[in-house]
Amino acid sequence: MAAQSRYKIATLGSHSALQILKGAKDEGFSTLCVATSDRVSLYKRFNFIDKIIEISSFADFPKIENLLIKEKAIIIPHGSFVAYLGLEENKKMRVPYFGNKEVLDWESDRLKQREWLEKANVPVPRRFANASEIDAPVLVKSYGAAGGHGYFFAKNKKEFSSKIKKFKSKNYIIQEYVIGVSAYIHYFYSTLTNQLEILSIDRRYETNVDSLGRIPSHNQQGLGIEPSFVVVGNSPLVLRESLLADAFKMAERTIETSKKLMKDGLFGPFCLEAIITPQQEFFVIEISCRIVAGTNLFINSSPYASLYYDKEVSTGRRIAMEIKEAIKRDQLKKILN
């Protein structure tokens, strides 16, 4: 009997669940999906999902923790975990959890994120502590992962002062709006082998800021349309090869700094969300310390994953491979919280 057959890979039915569970099944694990009633019919369509646990709402997740423990489930977190369960509920979770929960505090607080990246010598956009300092176009971002909700653009101090009155979030950061191409770089760092990989890269399609770009500026005048940054989809991206060295170096410094800031540091999948300027300089606007939805483009592998592996490897499957290797090495505790 294979060692991994003693465990089930589990996740919430949302975000990148299909990719995670498909990758787990490909690596020989049993799979389990925790789905709300309105999504059960979706996940029943896929035969790589062995079991579905139905709950009325994601808020009911704590009620089934004992069942998940009995099932010997290993939870794989994704962006919906904090969005639906909340930060504290994630930290209190008793089911074995892939990744380091200590990064949650650093990821959820945009100022702590910035401190981390600055200590890692990763270029970040200028931050304005208050409105009086604004001397350039800015992007205002609320805390937490919300798929682009809770953002607004202001071209100057006056426009910021007007828009902030209607902004619902009390916790936000004001940073310079950097002009360039967005690149969301999907990494995987193995704490078992000390190996860093770039698995894939995507761009986000955001409404309506991307569609506004199709309208000439002189035609936009008088329309009264406010740019929004709600993510509706993703498209694949391959970097110029000359930019890859900098992409790796940024992530290496991010990992090394994480080991100084938190016990065990960052490991597993993560994403540096960057802007690349015409001068081919990176500015990192955010770090996501988990699998991101843009990896769903690459369920059948990617040009980068193909450089490491002679099989189709998505980020979801790479997670399962890491858990499988940890079981073989009897080091599962090293990667679970």
Phi, psi and omega per residue, in radians:
M1 nan 2.265 3.128
A2 -1.120 2.517 -3.079
A3 -1.024 -0.643 -3.069
Q4 -1.253 -0.209 -3.117
S5 -1.204 -0.210 3.111
R6 -1.366 -0.221 -3.027
Y7 -2.137 2.742 3.013
K8 -2.042 2.415 3.009
I9 -1.583 2.223 -3.038
A10 -2.284 2.654 3.038
T11 -2.781 2.984 3.061
L12 -1.348 2.499 3.128
G13 -1.321 1.446 -3.096
S14 -3.042 2.920 2.892
H15 1.131 -1.530 -3.124
S16 -2.315 0.496 -3.080
A17 -1.063 -0.723 -3.107
L18 -1.085 -0.777 3.114
Q19 -1.099 -0.775 -3.120
I20 -1.076 -0.830 -3.065
L21 -1.294 -0.612 3.056
K22 -1.103 -0.774 3.122
G23 -1.105 -0.664 3.110
A24 -1.144 -0.751 3.121
K25 -1.119 -0.688 3.111
D26 -1.078 -0.463 3.127
E27 -1.669 0.142 3.013
G28 1.603 0.196 3.115
F29 -1.552 2.659 2.867
S30 -1.326 2.649 -3.025
T31 -2.222 2.624 -3.069
L32 -2.503 2.294 3.130
C33 -2.068 2.243 3.042
V34 -1.699 1.915 -3.001
A35 -2.182 2.525 3.025
T36 -1.305 2.761 -3.016
S37 -0.937 -0.651 -3.090
D38 -1.288 -0.170 -3.096
R39 -2.003 -0.050 -3.107
V40 -1.017 -0.751 -3.099
S41 -1.073 -0.574 3.089
L42 -1.106 -0.886 -3.014
Y43 -1.321 -0.326 3.056
K44 -1.203 -0.266 -3.098
R45 -1.273 -0.271 -2.950
F46 -1.991 2.106 -3.033
N47 -1.366 -0.065 3.048
F48 -1.467 -0.054 3.046
I49 -1.712 1.977 -3.037
D50 -1.386 -0.577 -3.060
K51 -2.579 2.447 3.062
I52 -2.101 2.235 3.018
I53 -1.819 2.067 -3.074
E54 -1.598 2.312 3.043
I55 -2.270 2.705 -3.089
S56 -1.182 -0.728 3.096
S57 -2.606 2.807 -3.136
F58 -1.070 -0.408 3.109
A59 -1.104 -0.325 3.134
D60 -1.469 -0.008 -3.087
F61 -0.918 -0.795 -3.129
P62 -0.982 -0.462 -3.109
K63 -1.207 -0.342 -3.093
I64 -1.887 0.164 -3.099
E65 -1.062 -0.724 -3.138
N66 -1.091 -0.650 3.100
L67 -1.134 -0.740 3.139
L68 -1.135 -0.674 3.092
I69 -1.118 -0.736 3.108
K70 -1.100 -0.585 3.123
E71 -1.348 -0.045 -3.057
K72 0.967 0.824 -3.136
A73 -1.437 2.543 2.966
I74 -2.001 2.070 -3.085
I75 -1.436 2.311 3.016
I76 -1.871 1.956 -3.111
P77 -1.346 2.653 3.000
H78 -2.504 -2.999 -2.991
G79 -1.081 -0.418 -3.120
S80 -1.346 -0.279 -3.076
F81 -1.092 -0.931 3.126
V82 -1.261 -0.649 -3.113
A83 -1.064 -0.687 -3.062
Y84 -1.760 -0.593 -3.093
L85 -1.655 -0.453 -3.097
G86 1.620 2.696 -3.077
L87 -1.061 -0.847 -3.057
E88 -1.165 -0.646 3.132
E89 -1.149 -0.610 3.070
N90 -1.144 -0.741 -3.112
K91 -1.187 -0.517 -3.122
K92 -1.479 -0.171 -3.045
M93 -0.953 2.309 -3.090
R94 -1.698 -0.298 3.101
V95 -1.200 2.408 3.064
P96 -0.875 2.305 -2.893
Y97 -2.259 2.146 -3.120
F98 -1.319 2.116 3.133
G99 2.067 3.122 -3.101
N100 -1.853 1.958 -3.109
K101 -1.141 -0.355 -3.139
E102 -1.096 -0.436 -3.139
V103 -1.245 -0.300 -3.095
L104 -1.039 -0.718 3.130
D105 -1.122 -0.643 -3.127
W106 -1.331 -0.594 -3.125
E107 -1.301 -0.664 -3.013
S108 -1.371 -0.345 -3.112
D109 -1.835 1.979 -3.042
R110 -1.137 -0.509 3.092
L111 -1.250 -0.677 3.091
K112 -1.203 -0.656 3.025
Q113 -0.957 -0.838 -3.090
R114 -1.116 -0.735 3.104
E115 -1.018 -0.788 3.125
W116 -1.028 -0.891 -3.092
L117 -1.155 -0.672 3.118
E118 -1.144 -0.710 3.097
K119 -1.140 -0.478 3.107
A120 -1.470 0.026 -3.113
N121 1.037 0.688 3.065
V122 -1.706 2.202 -3.116
P123 -1.074 2.286 3.104
V124 -2.275 2.698 3.091
P125 -1.102 2.693 3.071
R126 -1.028 2.500 3.083
R127 -1.925 2.440 3.063
F128 -1.890 2.097 -3.085
A129 -1.205 -0.533 3.091
N130 -2.660 3.000 -3.010
A131 -1.097 -0.552 -3.082
S132 -1.105 -0.348 -3.101
E133 -1.540 -0.218 -3.020
I134 -1.125 2.145 3.108
D135 -2.364 0.330 -3.114
A136 -2.764 2.889 3.036
P137 -1.002 2.490 -3.065
V138 -2.284 2.744 2.975
L139 -2.036 2.225 3.139
V140 -1.844 2.185 -3.005
K141 -2.228 2.231 3.036
S142 -1.292 2.909 -3.141
Y143 -1.350 2.673 3.015
G144 1.628 2.920 -3.126
A145 -1.662 2.087 -3.107
A146 -2.488 0.442 3.058
G147 1.065 0.578 3.106
G148 1.642 -0.165 3.019
H149 -1.218 2.663 3.072
G150 1.400 0.480 3.060
Y151 -2.100 2.640 2.852
F152 -2.635 2.687 -3.134
F153 -1.813 2.466 3.025
A154 -2.397 2.301 -3.044
K155 -1.439 -0.270 3.133
N156 -2.827 -3.141 -3.092
K157 -1.067 -0.716 -3.114
K158 -1.113 -0.784 -3.133
E159 -1.164 -0.642 3.067
F160 -1.032 -0.841 -3.086
S161 -1.055 -0.586 3.119
S162 -1.287 -0.789 -3.046
K163 -1.315 -0.530 -3.054
I164 -1.164 -0.396 3.132
K165 -1.115 -0.506 -3.105
K166 -1.742 -0.015 -3.076
F167 -1.352 2.223 -3.008
K168 -1.374 -0.536 -3.052
S169 -1.352 2.373 3.078
K170 -1.522 -0.405 -3.141
N171 -1.887 1.989 -3.105
Y172 -2.657 2.914 3.094
I173 -2.225 2.502 3.107
I174 -1.894 2.069 3.128
Q175 -2.330 2.698 -3.140
E176 -1.061 2.432 3.099
Y177 -1.474 1.898 -3.099
V178 -1.512 2.243 3.127
I179 -1.493 2.206 3.133
G180 2.954 -2.937 3.141
V181 -1.674 2.302 3.114
S182 -1.382 2.497 3.092
A183 -2.519 2.030 -3.133
Y184 -1.782 1.819 -2.965
I185 -1.653 2.110 -3.061
H186 -1.691 1.991 -3.110
Y187 -1.888 2.857 2.918
F188 -2.464 2.195 3.084
Y189 -2.025 2.171 3.132
S190 -1.649 2.072 3.055
T191 -1.360 -0.203 3.094
L192 -1.379 -0.662 -3.067
T193 -2.003 -0.110 -3.082
N194 1.068 0.603 -3.115
Q195 -1.897 2.308 3.085
L196 -1.866 2.316 3.128
E197 -2.226 2.493 2.838
I198 -1.663 2.051 -3.083
L199 -1.647 -0.554 -3.109
S200 -3.011 2.981 -3.140
I201 -2.515 2.473 3.066
D202 -2.407 2.911 2.921
R203 -2.023 2.583 3.088
R204 -1.678 2.455 3.007
Y205 -1.736 2.028 -3.011
E206 -1.996 2.364 3.101
T207 -1.858 2.383 0.077
N208 -1.869 0.256 -3.042
V209 -1.116 -0.623 3.126
D210 -1.284 -0.678 3.132
S211 -1.225 -0.512 3.081
L212 -1.092 -0.546 -3.130
G213 -1.121 -0.260 3.123
R214 -1.516 -0.155 -3.133
I215 -1.777 2.144 3.108
P216 -0.932 2.534 -3.021
S217 -1.004 -0.654 -3.104
H218 -1.217 -0.387 3.087
N219 -1.459 -0.300 -3.141
Q220 -1.338 -0.419 -3.080
Q221 -1.084 2.279 3.107
G222 1.541 -0.139 3.133
L223 -1.286 -0.494 3.128
G224 1.220 0.461 -3.122
I225 -1.607 2.162 3.098
E226 -1.541 2.294 3.087
P227 -1.085 2.375 3.009
S228 -2.208 2.806 -2.984
F229 -2.180 0.550 -3.131
V230 -1.302 2.187 -3.086
V231 -1.332 2.204 3.095
V232 -2.031 -0.178 3.133
G233 -3.092 3.116 -3.090
N234 -2.424 2.635 3.058
S235 -2.289 2.577 -3.080
P236 -1.286 2.692 -3.137
L237 -2.506 2.427 2.997
V238 -2.084 2.228 -3.126
L239 -1.339 2.697 2.895
R240 -0.990 2.397 -3.047
E241 -1.037 -0.545 -3.131
S242 -1.156 -0.341 3.132
L243 -1.512 -0.233 -3.064
L244 -1.116 -0.639 -3.113
A245 -1.034 -0.796 3.119
D246 -1.146 -0.640 3.128
A247 -1.088 -0.725 3.091
F248 -1.189 -0.765 -3.082
K249 -1.088 -0.717 3.111
M250 -1.032 -0.791 -3.103
A251 -1.201 -0.674 3.116
E252 -1.065 -0.754 3.115
R253 -1.174 -0.620 3.108
T254 -1.092 -0.748 -3.141
I255 -1.170 -0.833 -3.119
E256 -1.070 -0.697 3.113
T257 -1.178 -0.645 3.138
S258 -1.049 -0.581 -3.131
K259 -1.196 -0.398 3.098
K260 -1.517 -0.455 -3.059
L261 -1.593 -0.452 -3.069
M262 -2.563 2.586 3.136
K263 -1.050 2.232 3.121
D264 1.318 -0.281 3.048
G265 1.176 -2.971 -3.115
L266 -1.495 2.317 3.005
F267 -2.616 2.937 -3.057
G268 1.477 -2.711 -3.108
P269 -1.387 2.511 3.009
F270 -2.742 2.933 -3.064
C271 -2.407 2.270 2.943
L272 -1.710 2.071 -3.091
E273 -1.653 1.911 -2.918
A274 -2.119 2.778 2.926
I275 -2.034 2.342 3.100
I276 -1.922 2.109 -3.070
T277 -1.428 2.943 3.068
P278 -1.023 -0.392 3.095
Q279 -1.464 0.126 -3.140
Q280 1.073 0.666 3.052
E281 -1.818 2.447 3.076
F282 -1.546 2.429 2.901
F283 -2.244 2.117 -3.112
V284 -1.594 2.123 -3.086
I285 -1.658 -0.312 -3.087
E286 -2.940 2.681 2.979
I287 -2.116 2.334 3.046
S288 -1.963 2.116 -2.974
C289 -1.700 0.921 -3.062
R290 -3.016 -3.129 3.018
I291 -1.151 2.433 3.123
V292 -1.964 2.771 -3.016
A293 -1.152 -0.429 3.117
G294 -1.084 -0.359 3.113
T295 -1.235 -0.250 3.121
N296 -1.111 -0.293 3.057
L297 -1.151 -0.374 -2.884
F298 -2.083 0.650 3.100
I299 -1.049 -0.569 3.103
N300 -1.701 0.634 3.089
S301 1.390 -3.061 -3.113
S302 -2.617 2.928 3.081
P303 -1.000 -0.581 -3.123
Y304 -1.352 -0.787 3.121
A305 -1.055 -0.587 3.140
S306 -1.159 -0.326 3.098
L307 -1.309 -0.385 -3.128
Y308 -1.742 -0.609 -2.909
Y309 -2.236 2.557 3.100
D310 -1.665 0.532 3.051
K311 -2.589 2.937 -3.120
E312 -1.307 2.018 -3.084
V313 -2.181 1.966 2.976
S314 -1.591 3.013 3.037
T315 -1.085 -0.671 3.097
G316 -1.054 -0.765 3.121
R317 -1.216 -0.614 3.125
R318 -1.084 -0.629 3.072
I319 -1.075 -0.823 3.141
A320 -1.090 -0.651 3.103
M321 -1.101 -0.674 -3.138
E322 -1.181 -0.739 3.115
I323 -1.129 -0.728 3.119
K324 -1.059 -0.758 3.126
E325 -1.153 -0.683 3.122
A326 -1.111 -0.666 3.095
I327 -1.114 -0.774 3.131
K328 -1.060 -0.655 -3.102
R329 -1.508 -0.055 -3.047
D330 1.030 0.736 -3.131
Q331 -2.191 0.506 -3.073
L332 -1.056 -0.615 -3.129
K333 -1.096 -0.407 -3.106
K334 -1.209 -0.431 -3.061
I335 -2.013 0.013 3.136
L336 -1.993 2.527 3.043
N337 -1.927 nan nan
